[in-house]
Amino acid sequence: MEYTFMDTPVGRLLLAGDAEGLCLIAFPDGRNPYDPDPAWQENSAAFEAVVRQLNEYFEGRRKTFSFPHRLTGTPFQQRVLQALQDVGYGDTVSYGELARRAGSPKAARAVGMANATNPLPIVI
């Protein structure tokens, strides 16, 4: 796993990923700081496209992302995140609707928890 840091209008971000793509966007500072695993290697060059596209997003010039990313989590969490990716920029859906789209119509509360643990906020 490789990582880098990036300064944004919402604060400093930790970006981490592997050969398949970006796996994590987290805040390394604040109430619940997320530190890179000691086994990870810092490599800013691996994240050039991610940093460029996130900067474009924060500048209001981008609404979707084209860099590769990999969903992590349980199979249910991955289904929820996949369904969440289908919600358009600026659109909203309820947790109940998202649960239906993820194939578990009675799991609105679990969808809320999956959304709260989204490893790729901003992107998903």
C-alpha positions in Angstrom: 0.0 0.0 0.0 1.2 3.5 -0.8 0.1 6.8 0.5 0.5 10.6 0.3 -0.9 13.7 1.9 -2.8 16.5 0.2 -3.9 19.9 1.5 -7.5 20.8 0.5 -10.1 23.4 1.5 -11.7 20.8 3.9 -8.3 20.1 5.5 -5.3 17.8 5.1 -6.2 14.5 3.5 -4.4 11.1 3.6 -4.7 9.3 0.3 -3.8 5.6 0.2 -4.0 2.9 -2.5 -2.5 -0.1 -4.2 -2.0 -1.3 -7.7 -5.7 -1.5 -8.2 -6.3 2.1 -7.3 -7.2 4.5 -4.6 -8.6 2.7 -1.5 -8.7 5.4 1.2 -9.3 9.1 1.8 -9.0 10.0 5.4 -8.3 12.9 7.7 -4.9 12.6 9.4 -5.7 15.4 11.8 -8.7 16.3 14.0 -10.8 14.4 16.5 -10.3 11.0 14.9 -7.0 11.1 13.2 -6.1 8.4 10.7 -2.4 7.6 10.4 -0.7 5.6 7.6 0.1 2.1 8.5 3.8 1.7 9.3 4.1 -0.9 6.5 2.8 1.6 3.9 5.3 3.4 1.6 5.0 7.1 1.0 4.8 7.8 -2.8 3.3 11.1 -3.9 4.0 10.3 -7.6 1.5 7.4 -7.5 -1.3 9.8 -6.6 -0.7 12.6 -9.2 -4.0 11.9 -11.1 -5.9 11.7 -7.8 -4.5 14.9 -6.5 -5.1 16.7 -9.8 -8.7 15.5 -10.0 -9.5 16.3 -6.4 -8.0 19.8 -6.8 -10.3 20.3 -9.9 -13.2 19.1 -7.8 -12.5 21.6 -5.1 -12.1 24.4 -7.7 -15.6 23.5 -9.0 -14.3 22.2 -12.4 -15.0 18.5 -11.9 -18.1 16.5 -10.8 -16.9 13.0 -11.5 -13.6 11.2 -11.1 -11.8 8.9 -13.6 -8.9 7.5 -11.6 -9.1 3.9 -10.6 -10.3 3.1 -7.1 -11.0 -0.1 -5.2 -14.0 -0.6 -2.9 -13.2 -2.2 0.5 -15.4 -3.4 3.3 -17.9 -6.2 3.7 -19.9 -7.5 0.6 -22.9 -5.5 1.9 -20.8 -2.3 2.4 -19.4 -2.7 -1.1 -22.9 -3.1 -2.6 -24.0 0.1 -0.7 -21.0 2.0 -2.0 -21.6 0.7 -5.5 -25.2 1.9 -5.3 -24.0 5.2 -3.9 -21.7 5.8 -6.9 -24.8 5.7 -9.1 -26.3 8.8 -7.3 -25.5 11.8 -9.5 -23.6 14.9 -8.4 -26.0 17.1 -6.4 -28.7 14.4 -6.2 -29.9 12.9 -3.0 -31.5 9.6 -2.0 -32.8 8.4 1.3 -31.1 5.5 3.1 -34.2 3.5 2.4 -33.9 4.1 -1.3 -30.2 3.3 -1.2 -31.0 0.1 0.7 -33.5 -0.9 -2.1 -30.9 -0.1 -4.8 -28.3 -2.2 -2.9 -30.7 -5.2 -2.8 -31.6 -5.0 0.9 -34.8 -3.0 1.1 -35.2 -3.4 4.9 -31.6 -2.4 5.7 -31.9 1.4 5.8 -30.1 1.6 9.2 -27.2 -0.6 8.0 -27.0 1.5 4.8 -26.5 4.5 7.1 -23.7 2.8 8.9 -22.1 1.7 5.6 -22.3 5.3 4.4 -20.7 6.6 7.7 -17.7 4.3 7.2 -17.3 5.1 3.5 -13.5 4.8 2.9 -13.6 7.1 -0.1 -15.6 10.2 0.9 -15.7 13.0 -1.8 -15.1 10.4 -4.5 -18.1 8.2 -3.4 
